[in-house]
């Protein structure tokens, strides 16, 4: 038993005596990054009635353990780039070292977020992964890893640790998470912490608490028929709300800035329902973390032979309806024959752009063109876009591709599309009286509308159901 206790304390990365009674959650361990500018909860276990005192950066906060648990809140902290120490004192004293204060992002979703930078046969290697590994000398980037776990009951602590980014460690980091953190660090030059909690092949409802699922009347049938909802691959241990219990609840209420979310493949066959499921999950997380409507950066599903345009449309519509969200378009990052495309760098770069513009208010264009409205003319359709930056462009040969047009018969045919500032005029000699236009409407779209910031437009249709 003593050996197990000592091992647990070693995993926590803390220096404690064997008879210690105060134990912080493993999120509070050596090399951690705390969130700047907000109240910072710190919590753990102790003996009933034991006084617990936390000291950090000139603050001293105390409480008394109730029910074997304790929590204090540190007042908002400034950015801290010089390693600091935290002490937690009760009947014993724990020292947590090499702490920075910066920006903390939860990186979650399924396999394209779960994929680490290093090799993972039989998946393709990440593009230039060895070169990326060798250049990953970023001591102010750290990752906390959450093990894959479906759980029937809420887990309180996953007993993991923070890892400092270096060429020796980065191969085990989430590839997308690392590229996001690296590019964001280069843009804002403060410590970046990523909490890596992702599990391949998992639908969004599994990341949602049972209470949140049951409370939404639009999801009554999903809850009732949960075991029938998923077709095809079923991850080991799959059960309703199992990932919320096993991989999200242990993190609550750690102070975070926001979420980078790359998921949707497992909901591909239910795109309309996804328009309810994902906003419900976002609301669930925002409510349970208790930190307001923090930003959700949603990566749109990349082109692949089995991924329908309806799931991309669902993700687009979610970002249009749910506040403080952004859509990361990946039409140029896919692989028609591999659901795990190897080119992850642009995904991380665009996540960093979205965070920089939406969250950190840098004066940059952070989104690709988004259809704002459209106008049906006599023999053409005019599309008007937001996020055109300094103008739209047809990337490549200068001729727009990916547009189709239809008349009243709803038979879509390839169309000619021409850019006019922040507008695109679409027509076809085969359609004399058009009623609708679609762009990139295919499992593997061939499309090239970008803005002057070199960001691609999201696929869309004007005949939205």
C-alpha positions in Angstrom: 0.0 0.0 0.0 2.8 2.4 1.0 4.5 1.7 -2.3 1.3 2.6 -4.2 0.9 5.8 -2.3 4.5 6.9 -3.0 4.1 6.0 -6.6 1.0 8.1 -6.8 2.8 11.0 -5.3 5.7 10.6 -7.7 3.2 10.7 -10.6 1.8 13.9 -9.3 5.2 15.4 -9.6 5.2 16.7 -6.0 7.5 16.4 -3.0 5.6 15.0 -0.1 6.1 12.9 3.0 4.8 9.3 3.0 2.3 10.2 5.7 0.9 13.1 3.7 -2.9 13.7 3.9 -3.3 16.7 1.7 -3.2 15.6 -2.0 -3.9 18.1 -4.9 -5.6 16.9 -8.1 -2.8 15.8 -10.5 -3.6 18.9 -12.7 -1.6 20.7 -10.0 1.8 19.3 -10.5 5.3 20.2 -11.6 5.5 22.2 -14.9 1.8 23.1 -14.9 0.5 26.3 -16.6 -2.2 28.3 -14.9 -4.7 30.5 -16.8 -4.0 34.2 -16.7 -6.5 36.9 -15.8 -9.3 34.8 -14.1 -9.9 33.2 -10.7 -7.9 30.0 -10.5 -9.5 27.1 -8.6 -7.1 24.7 -6.9 -8.5 21.6 -5.3 -7.8 18.1 -4.0 -8.3 15.8 -1.0 -7.5 16.0 2.7 -8.7 14.6 6.0 -12.1 15.8 7.2 -11.8 19.2 8.9 -8.1 19.7 7.9 -7.1 23.2 7.3 -5.5 23.6 3.8 -3.4 26.6 2.8 -2.3 27.4 -0.8 0.5 29.9 -1.4 1.4 31.2 -4.8 2.8 34.4 -6.3 2.3 36.4 -3.0 -1.2 35.1 -2.4 -2.2 33.0 0.6 -5.6 31.3 0.5 -7.0 28.8 3.1 -10.0 26.6 3.5 -11.1 23.6 5.6 -11.7 20.2 4.0 -15.3 19.0 3.9 -16.2 15.5 3.0 -12.6 14.8 2.4 -12.3 17.5 -0.3 -11.0 21.0 -0.5 -10.9 23.9 -3.0 -9.6 27.4 -2.9 -9.5 30.1 -5.6 -6.5 32.2 -6.4 -7.2 35.8 -7.5 -6.6 36.5 -11.2 -2.9 36.2 -12.0 -0.7 38.1 -14.5 1.4 36.3 -17.1 4.4 34.7 -15.4 7.2 33.4 -17.6 9.8 32.8 -14.9 9.2 29.4 -13.1 7.4 29.8 -9.8 6.7 27.4 -6.9 3.3 26.7 -5.2 3.0 25.3 -1.7 0.0 23.4 -0.3 0.1 22.9 3.4 -2.1 20.9 5.7 -0.8 18.3 8.1 1.9 17.9 5.5 3.4 20.3 2.9 3.5 19.8 -0.8 5.8 21.8 -3.2 4.9 22.2 -6.8 7.6 23.6 -9.0 8.3 25.1 -12.4 4.8 26.8 -12.7 4.1 29.3 -15.4 1.0 31.5 -16.0 -0.3 31.9 -19.5 -3.1 30.6 -21.8 -4.6 27.2 -21.3 -6.6 25.4 -24.0 -8.4 22.2 -23.9 -7.7 20.2 -27.1 -10.4 17.6 -27.5 -12.3 15.5 -30.1 -11.7 12.2 -31.8 -8.9 10.6 -33.8 -7.6 13.6 -35.8 -7.1 15.4 -32.5 -5.9 12.3 -30.7 -3.2 11.6 -33.3 0.2 12.3 -31.8 3.0 13.9 -33.7 5.1 10.7 -33.7 4.5 7.5 -35.7 1.3 5.6 -35.2 1.2 2.6 -37.7 -0.7 1.8 -39.7 -1.6 5.5 -40.1 0.5 7.7 -42.4 3.3 9.6 -40.7 2.5 13.2 -40.0 4.0 15.4 -42.8 7.7 16.3 -41.9 7.2 14.9 -38.4 10.9 14.3 -37.7 11.8 17.9 -38.8 9.0 19.2 -36.6 10.1 17.1 -33.7 13.7 18.3 -33.9 12.6 21.9 -33.9 10.2 21.6 -31.0 12.3 23.4 -28.4 9.5 25.4 -26.7 9.9 25.2 -22.9 7.0 27.6 -22.4 4.6 25.1 -24.1 3.4 22.3 -21.8 0.8 19.5 -22.3 -1.3 17.6 -19.7 -2.4 14.2 -21.1 -5.8 12.6 -20.3 -5.8 8.8 -20.8 -8.5 7.3 -23.0 -11.3 6.2 -20.7 -15.0 5.5 -20.9 -16.3 5.6 -17.4 -19.8 4.7 -16.0 -19.3 7.1 -13.1 -17.6 10.5 -12.8 -13.9 10.2 -12.4 -12.3 12.9 -10.2 -8.6 12.6 -11.1 -6.7 10.8 -14.0 -3.4 10.9 -12.1 -1.4 12.2 -15.0 1.2 15.0 -15.3 2.3 18.0 -17.3 5.1 17.6 -19.8 7.4 20.3 -21.1 7.6 20.5 -24.9 11.0 19.5 -26.3 12.4 17.4 -29.1 12.5 14.5 -26.6 8.9 14.8 -25.6 6.9 16.3 -28.4 6.4 13.1 -30.4 3.7 12.1 -27.8 1.9 15.4 -28.0 -1.3 15.8 -30.0 0.0 16.8 -33.5 -2.9 19.3 -34.0 -2.6 20.5 -30.4 1.1 21.0 -30.7 0.9 22.9 -34.0 -1.8 25.1 -32.5 0.2 25.8 -29.3 3.4 26.5 -31.2 1.8 28.9 -33.7 -0.2 30.6 -31.0 2.9 31.0 -28.9 4.7 32.6 -31.8 1.8 35.0 -32.1 1.3 36.1 -28.5 4.6 35.1 -26.9 3.2 33.9 -23.5 3.2 30.4 -22.0 0.8 28.0 -23.6 -0.7 25.0 -21.9 -2.7 22.4 -23.7 -4.9 19.7 -22.0 -4.9 16.8 -24.4 -8.2 14.9 -24.0 -9.3 13.2 -27.2 -10.4 9.7 -28.1 -10.7 8.3 -31.7 -14.0 7.1 -33.2 -16.2 8.8 -30.6 -19.4 10.8 -31.1 -20.1 14.1 -29.5 -22.9 12.8 -27.2 -20.4 10.6 -25.4 -18.5 13.8 -24.4 -21.7 15.2 -22.9 -23.0 14.6 -19.4 -26.0 12.4 -18.9 -27.8 15.2 -17.1 -27.2 17.5 -20.1 -28.4 14.9 -22.6 -31.5 14.1 -20.6 -32.4 17.8 -20.1 -32.6 18.5 -23.8 -36.0 17.5 -25.1 -34.7 17.4 -28.7 -32.4 14.5 -27.6 -35.0 12.4 -25.9 -34.9 9.8 -28.7 -31.1 9.7 -28.8 -31.0 9.0 -25.0 -33.8 6.4 -25.3 -32.2 4.6 -28.3 -28.5 5.3 -27.5 -27.3 1.8 -28.3 -28.8 2.0 -31.7 -27.6 5.5 -32.6 -24.0 4.5 -33.5 -23.4 2.3 -36.6 -20.1 1.0 -37.6 -17.0 1.4 -35.4 -17.7 1.3 -31.6 -14.8 2.3 -29.4 -13.9 0.0 -26.6 -16.0 0.5 -23.5 -18.5 2.8 -25.2 -21.4 4.0 -23.1 -23.5 7.1 -22.8 -21.7 10.0 -21.3 -18.7 7.8 -20.7 -16.1 10.3 -22.0 -17.6 13.1 -20.1 -17.3 11.0 -17.0 -13.8 9.7 -17.7 -12.1 12.5 -19.6 -13.8 15.8 -19.0 -15.2 15.7 -15.4 -11.6 15.1 -14.0 -10.7 18.5 -15.5 -13.5 20.5 -14.0 -13.2 23.3 -12.9 -9.6 23.9 -14.1 -9.3 27.4 -15.4 -9.0 27.4 -19.2 -9.2 30.0 -22.0 -11.2 27.9 -24.4 -11.5 24.7 -26.4 -10.0 23.5 -29.7 -12.5 20.9 -31.0 -11.8 18.4 -33.9 -14.6 15.9 -34.1 -17.6 15.0 -36.2 -16.6 11.9 -38.2 -18.5 9.7 -35.8 -21.6 11.8 -36.2 -21.4 11.9 -40.0 -24.4 9.8 -40.5 -26.6 12.0 -38.3 -25.8 15.6 -39.4 -29.1 17.2 -38.5 -29.0 15.7 -35.0 -25.4 16.9 -34.7 -26.7 20.5 -35.0 -28.4 19.8 -31.6 -25.8 17.5 -30.0 -22.7 19.6 -30.4 -24.3 22.9 -29.2 -25.7 21.0 -26.3 -22.3 19.7 -25.4 -20.8 23.2 -25.7 -23.4 24.5 -23.3 -22.8 21.6 -21.0 -19.1 22.3 -20.8 -19.5 26.0 -20.5 -22.0 25.5 -17.6 -20.0 22.9 -15.8 -16.6 24.6 -16.0 -18.3 27.8 -14.7 -16.1 30.2 -16.6 -18.7 31.8 -18.9 -19.1 31.3 -22.6 -15.5 30.5 -23.3 -14.5 30.2 -27.0 -14.9 27.0 -29.0 -12.8 26.7 -32.1 -14.4 24.0 -34.3 -12.3 22.2 -36.9 -14.4 21.4 -40.0 -14.2 17.8 -41.2 -11.6 17.4 -44.0 -12.4 15.9 -47.4 -12.6 12.1 -47.3 -14.6 9.7 -49.5 -17.0 8.8 -46.7 -17.5 12.2 -45.1 -20.6 13.9 -46.5 -21.0 17.7 -47.1 -23.9 17.7 -44.7 -21.6 17.2 -41.7 -19.5 20.2 -42.8 -22.7 22.2 -43.2 -23.8 21.2 -39.7 -20.5 22.5 -38.3 -20.8 25.7 -40.3 -24.4 26.3 -39.0 -23.3 25.6 -35.4 -20.7 28.3 -35.6 -23.2 30.7 -37.0 -25.7 30.1 -34.2 -23.5 29.5 -31.1 -21.8 32.6 -29.9 -18.0 32.8 -29.4 -17.2 30.1 -31.8 -15.0 29.9 -35.0 -14.9 27.5 -37.9 -11.5 26.1 -39.0 -12.0 25.2 -42.7 -9.8 22.3 -44.0 -11.0 21.8 -47.6 -7.3 21.8 -48.6 -6.0 19.5 -45.9 -7.8 16.3 -46.6 -7.1 12.9 -48.2 -9.8 11.3 -50.3 -8.6 7.8 -49.2 -7.6 8.4 -45.6 -9.8 9.7 -42.8 -6.6 10.7 -41.0 -4.9 13.2 -43.3 -1.2 13.6 -42.6 -0.9 17.3 -43.2 -1.8 18.7 -39.8 0.2 21.9 -39.8 -2.4 24.1 -41.5 -5.0 22.9 -39.0 -2.9 24.1 -36.1 -2.0 27.3 -37.9 -5.6 28.1 -38.6 -6.6 27.3 -35.0 -3.9 29.7 -33.8 -5.2 32.4 -36.3 -8.8 31.9 -35.0 -7.6 32.3 -31.4 -5.5 35.3 -32.2 -8.3 37.1 -33.9 -11.4 36.0 -32.1 -10.0 35.6 -28.6 -6.9 37.8 -28.3 -8.3 40.5 -30.6 -5.4 40.9 -32.9 -6.3 42.9 -36.0 -6.0 40.1 -38.5 -8.3 38.1 -40.7 -8.7 34.8 -39.0 -11.5 33.2 -41.0 -12.0 32.1 -44.6 -14.8 33.6 -46.6 -18.3 32.9 -45.2 -21.5 33.3 -47.2 -23.4 36.3 -45.8 -26.3 36.5 -48.2 -27.2 35.9 -51.8 -29.4 37.5 -54.5 -31.1 35.7 -57.3 -30.8 37.7 -60.6 -32.5 37.0 -63.9 -30.0 34.4 -65.1 -27.4 34.4 -62.3 -26.9 34.3 -58.6 -24.9 36.9 -56.6 -23.1 35.6 -53.5 -21.9 38.1 -50.9 -19.3 37.1 -48.3 -18.1 38.1 -44.9 -14.4 37.6 -44.1 -13.3 38.5 -47.6 -10.3 40.4 -46.1 -9.0 42.6 -48.9 -10.7 40.6 -51.5 -11.6 37.1 -52.7 -9.3 35.0 -54.9 -9.4 31.9 -57.0 -6.4 30.0 -55.7 -4.3 28.2 -58.3 -5.0 28.9 -61.9 -7.2 32.0 -61.2 -10.5 30.2 -62.3 -13.0 29.4 -59.6 -14.0 25.8 -59.2 -16.5 23.9 -57.0 -19.6 25.9 -57.8 -22.9 24.3 -59.1 -26.2 25.9 -59.9 -29.8 24.7 -60.3 -33.2 25.9 -61.5 -36.6 24.9 -60.1 -35.9 21.3 -60.9 -33.1 21.2 -58.3 -30.8 19.5 -60.8 -27.4 21.0 -60.1 -24.9 21.4 -62.9 -21.4 22.8 -63.0 -21.4 26.6 -63.0 -19.2 29.5 -64.1 -18.2 31.7 -61.1 -16.5 35.1 -61.3 -15.2 37.2 -58.4 -16.3 40.8 -58.0 -14.7 42.2 -54.8 -16.5 40.5 -51.9 -19.0 39.0 -54.2 -19.1 35.9 -56.6 -21.4 35.9 -59.6 -22.5 32.4 -60.6 -24.3 31.3 -63.8 -24.6 28.5 -66.3 -25.9 28.5 -69.9 -27.7 25.3 -68.9 -29.8 27.1 -66.3 -31.9 30.0 -67.5 -33.7 30.7 -64.3 -31.5 29.8 -61.3 -32.8 29.3 -57.8 -29.9 27.9 -55.8 -26.1 27.6 -55.7 -23.9 25.1 -54.0 -20.1 25.3 -53.3 -17.8 22.4 -52.4 -20.9 20.2 -52.1 -19.2 16.8 -52.2 -17.6 14.3 -50.0 -14.2 15.2 -51.5 -14.8 18.8 -52.9 -12.6 20.3 -55.5 -12.9 24.0 -54.7 -10.6 27.0 -54.5 -12.3 30.1 -53.2 -10.0 31.9 -50.7 -9.7 35.4 -49.3 -6.6 37.6 -49.6 -5.4 36.1 -46.2 -5.0 32.8 -48.0 -7.8 31.1 -46.0 -10.3 28.8 -47.8 -14.1 29.4 -47.9 -16.4 26.9 -46.2 -18.5 24.7 -48.4 -22.2 25.8 -48.4 -25.5 25.7 -50.2 -28.1 28.4 -50.6 -30.9 25.9 -50.5 -30.4 25.1 -46.9 -32.9 22.6 -45.5 
